[in-house]
């Protein structure tokens, strides 16, 4: 599938080392709250909530935190009322960026995003100006070490996957339709594969081609955005080589 970017893997690896655990837990809990608010608190009938819970468990979010987040989402207990907001922007070199946020204060969130963009050569754009370059999909990461590529591909296809990307050095990236992510992830687990991560993401279907210097500026912008508490995730329509990331 065209449009795969290594940014999601790179930032994930960095996140494991650099993001404070409490901040990661906050983001995981917010995803559960919003998923439960939108689709109800029963994960068997709410695919997005199932994925959010799986993700939270993989990151060792305590069981009581998960249960409390579900109840906050369904209104059983009081708490902040988060809404899901996506902003579109253009960064250095004309790179398109999607910014997914959870916020209980829209004005504060957009103000913080504008500030990060203004300091890093980025600009907010109108809705639809960037999103047409992305497609929302499910993404499952399976470590390559000790895994037979052909066996994984067969199992992934049987589980409903659309593609298996092999160009990442550490992971096989199994791509699914957004609504079949949990089904495919469960099928792979039942087939004996260890799932390192399963989540919904956006992949670029239309690529920009910035220079290396512009890519370094893009990485700095992405990192500034992801330091904001309300930012859940960022997606970029350019391939970012790991050596560029390391230099930025």
C-alpha positions in Angstrom: 0.0 0.0 0.0 1.4 3.4 -0.9 1.7 6.1 1.6 3.2 4.3 4.5 5.4 6.6 6.7 7.9 5.5 9.3 7.0 8.5 11.5 4.5 6.4 13.4 7.1 3.8 14.3 9.9 6.3 15.0 7.8 8.4 17.3 6.5 5.3 19.0 10.1 4.1 19.7 10.9 7.5 21.0 7.8 7.6 23.1 8.7 4.4 24.9 11.9 6.2 26.1 10.9 9.8 26.5 7.2 10.2 27.3 6.4 10.3 30.9 4.3 7.3 31.9 1.6 9.5 33.5 1.2 11.5 30.2 0.9 8.3 28.2 -1.7 6.9 30.7 -3.7 10.2 30.4 -3.8 9.8 26.6 -4.9 6.2 26.8 -7.6 7.0 29.3 -8.9 9.8 27.2 -9.2 7.5 24.2 -11.3 5.1 26.3 -13.5 7.9 27.6 -14.2 9.2 24.1 -14.8 5.7 22.7 -17.2 4.8 25.4 -19.0 8.1 25.1 -19.5 7.6 21.3 -20.3 3.9 21.2 -21.2 2.8 24.7 -19.3 1.0 27.4 -19.6 -2.6 26.2 -16.5 -3.5 24.2 -18.2 -6.5 22.6 -20.4 -4.1 20.7 -18.0 -1.1 20.4 -15.0 -1.9 18.1 -13.2 1.4 18.9 -13.5 0.7 22.6 -12.1 -2.8 22.2 -9.1 -1.4 20.4 -8.6 1.4 23.0 -8.7 -1.2 25.8 -6.3 -3.5 24.0 -3.9 -0.6 23.5 -4.2 0.4 27.2 -3.5 -3.1 28.4 -0.5 -3.4 26.1 0.9 -0.2 27.8 0.1 -1.6 31.3 -2.6 0.9 32.1 -4.0 -0.5 35.4 -7.3 -2.3 35.2 -9.0 0.1 37.6 -8.0 3.0 35.4 -9.6 1.4 32.4 -12.8 0.6 34.2 -13.0 4.2 35.6 -12.4 5.7 32.1 -15.2 3.6 30.7 -17.6 4.8 33.4 -16.6 8.4 32.8 -17.3 7.9 29.1 -20.8 6.5 29.7 -21.6 9.1 32.4 -21.7 6.7 35.3 -19.2 8.8 37.2 -18.4 12.5 36.9 -15.4 13.8 35.0 -14.3 16.1 32.2 -16.2 16.0 29.0 -13.7 15.5 26.2 -14.4 16.0 22.5 -12.4 14.7 19.6 -11.1 17.3 17.3 -8.9 17.0 14.2 -6.9 20.0 12.9 -5.2 20.2 9.5 -2.1 22.1 8.8 0.8 22.5 6.4 4.4 22.4 7.6 7.8 23.1 6.2 8.1 22.1 2.5 4.4 22.0 2.1 4.1 18.8 4.1 0.5 18.0 5.1 -0.1 17.2 8.8 -3.2 15.9 10.6 -3.4 16.6 14.3 -5.8 14.4 16.3 -6.7 15.9 19.7 -8.9 15.2 22.8 -9.9 18.4 24.5 -12.3 19.7 27.1 -11.4 23.3 26.2 -11.4 23.9 22.4 -10.2 27.5 22.7 -7.2 26.5 24.8 -6.3 23.6 22.5 -6.3 25.6 19.2 -4.4 28.4 20.9 -1.6 26.0 22.0 -1.5 24.4 18.5 -1.3 27.7 16.8 1.6 28.7 19.1 3.5 25.5 18.3 2.9 25.9 14.6 4.0 29.6 14.5 7.3 28.7 16.2 8.0 25.9 13.8 7.0 27.2 10.4 3.6 25.6 10.2 0.1 27.0 9.5 -3.4 25.8 10.3 -5.5 25.2 7.1 -9.2 24.8 6.3 -11.0 21.5 6.9 -10.5 19.3 3.9 -7.4 21.0 2.6 -5.1 18.3 3.9 -7.4 15.3 5.0 -8.0 14.2 1.4 -4.4 13.1 1.3 -4.9 10.5 4.1 -6.9 7.4 4.7 -7.8 6.0 8.1 -6.8 2.4 8.5 -6.0 -0.2 11.2 -2.3 -0.8 11.8 -0.9 -3.9 13.6 2.8 -4.1 14.5 4.5 -7.5 14.7 8.2 -7.7 15.5 10.2 -9.3 12.7 12.5 -11.3 15.0 11.7 -15.0 14.8 8.6 -14.5 12.6 8.3 -16.2 9.2 7.1 -13.6 6.7 5.0 -16.0 4.5 3.2 -17.4 7.5 2.4 -14.0 8.8 1.1 -12.9 5.5 -1.2 -15.9 5.1 -2.6 -15.4 8.6 -3.1 -11.7 8.0 -4.9 -12.3 4.8 -7.1 -14.9 6.5 -7.8 -12.3 9.2 -9.0 -9.8 6.7 -5.9 -7.6 6.3 -5.5 -5.4 3.2 -1.7 -5.4 3.1 1.5 -6.4 5.0 4.3 -3.8 4.7 7.8 -5.2 5.1 10.1 -2.2 4.6 10.4 -1.4 8.3 13.6 -2.7 9.9 12.0 -3.9 13.1 8.3 -4.6 12.5 5.9 -6.1 10.0 3.1 -3.6 9.6 -0.2 -5.3 8.9 -2.8 -2.8 7.4 -6.5 -3.4 7.8 -9.7 -1.5 7.2 -10.6 0.6 10.2 -13.6 -1.6 11.2 -11.7 -4.9 10.9 -8.7 -4.0 13.1 -9.8 -5.9 16.1 -10.9 -9.0 14.1 -7.5 -9.2 12.3 -5.6 -8.6 15.5 -7.5 -11.3 17.3 -7.0 -13.7 14.4 -3.2 -13.1 14.4 -3.0 -13.6 18.2 -4.9 -16.9 17.9 -2.5 -18.0 15.2 0.4 -17.6 17.6 1.8 -14.2 16.6 2.7 -11.6 19.3 1.0 -8.3 18.7 3.3 -5.4 19.7 0.7 -2.8 19.0 -2.7 -2.4 17.3 -4.3 0.9 16.7 -6.2 3.2 14.2 -4.0 5.5 12.3 -3.9 7.6 9.1 -1.7 6.8 6.1 -0.8 9.2 3.3 -2.3 8.4 -0.1 -0.7 11.4 -1.6 3.0 12.1 -0.8 4.9 15.4 -0.5 8.6 15.4 -1.3 10.4 17.9 1.0 14.1 18.4 1.1 16.2 16.9 3.9 16.5 20.3 5.6 12.7 20.7 5.4 12.2 17.2 6.9 14.3 18.2 9.9 12.1 21.2 10.4 9.0 18.9 10.1 10.3 16.6 12.8 10.9 19.5 15.1 7.3 20.7 14.4 5.8 17.2 15.0 7.7 16.9 18.3 6.5 20.3 19.5 2.9 19.3 18.7 3.1 16.0 20.5 4.4 17.6 23.6 1.0 19.3 24.0 -1.2 17.6 26.5 -4.3 17.7 24.2 -2.6 16.2 21.2 -3.4 12.5 20.8 -1.5 11.8 17.5 0.0 13.4 14.5 0.2 12.1 10.9 2.4 13.4 8.1 2.3 12.8 4.3 6.0 12.4 3.9 8.5 9.6 4.5 10.9 10.5 7.3 14.1 8.5 7.3 15.3 7.6 10.7 18.7 9.3 10.1 16.8 12.6 9.5 14.8 12.1 12.7 18.0 11.5 14.7 19.6 14.7 13.3 16.6 16.9 13.9 
